[in-house]
Amino acid sequence: MDFGRLERADIREAWRHEAHNFTPWLSKNLDRLSAELGIDDLELEDTEVNVGPYRADIVARIPQDGSGVLIENQLERANLQHLGQLLAYLAGLEAKIVIWVATGFDEAHLSAIRWLNNHTADPFAFFAVRVSVVRIGDSPLAPVFDVIERPNEWDRTVGEITRSGSLSRVGQFRRDFWAHLTKLLPDAPGPRSGYAASNVYYWVEPADLYICQYLAQREVGVYLTGKNGRGDADVKRRISEYTDALVSELGDGANVSGAWTGLHIDSSDRSNWDEMAQWLEDRRAIYESVLLRGPAINSD
């Protein structure tokens, strides 16, 4: 039997430009990266997200428990500038899991990742992932992701979440409620099976806004928000275009400053879940209807 020889190829043969080629490709192929991390799935939220003067490459989420994931990629060796940007992004985004992808890492960078994993509490987790491309003879290029730094307990933790479905008591409570909503209202969009985060987001493209349903201990609610990293002033301006219509549809329950409405109720009492689920879906449908009608036109 003849065997081919596996050879490393120049990374630029696969992707000529980081922002124009690699980031779009990776955002559409997160399954390749998530498989190396031991995660069954990564759900894309956005790319090139503005955070102050910088742009985070990819923002994603683990759908099983709602954990935010930040992916920063380089088509070159890691450098201190990107390490600083990663830390800045943590202050501007809700991500708890940080994945730094580069073609190589110096020991100083790996030491920094180890230090962060050893000195931050759960659920924060930091990864260093080396990307390369290989081929055998004239075969197509194949990407390779090598995870070279990860939290010590990561394999056990993520296995519990994504394979056995084991969650904290709060996570189980959230998962049970959203499953109840989906079963009670099968025609509602609802979250996917096994979803266990507190907030469920519904993207309304014409308005460039999300409708968010949330579950809290003594309350459920609905509000509008923008994509991660969009300037607060811009989001508030766009939301303000719909608040009059929402107040008209919802009554005094809509907060003009944030287009928010809530229902105070004991969510730990499962006898309240039918009422909570119906309330959330009714309000979501009203919000969606208002957003799809478009913003109010100022006659001035």
Buried (B, 14 or more C-beta within 10 A) or exposed (E): EEEEEEEEEEBBEBBEEBEEBBBBBBBEEBEBBBEBBBBBBBBBBBBBBBBEEBBBBBBBBBBBBBBBBBBBBBBEEBBEEBBEBBEBBBEBBBBBBBBBBBBBBEEEBBEBBBEBBEEBEEEBBBBBBBBBBEBEEEEEEBBEBEBEBBBEEBEEBBBEBBEEBEBEEEBEBBBBBBBBBBEBBEEBBBBEEBBBBBBBBBEBEEBBBBBBBBBEEEBBBBBBBBBBBBEEEEBBEBBBBBBBBBBEBBEEBBBEEBBBBBBEBEBEEEEBBEEBBBBBBBBBEBBBEBBEEEBEEEEE
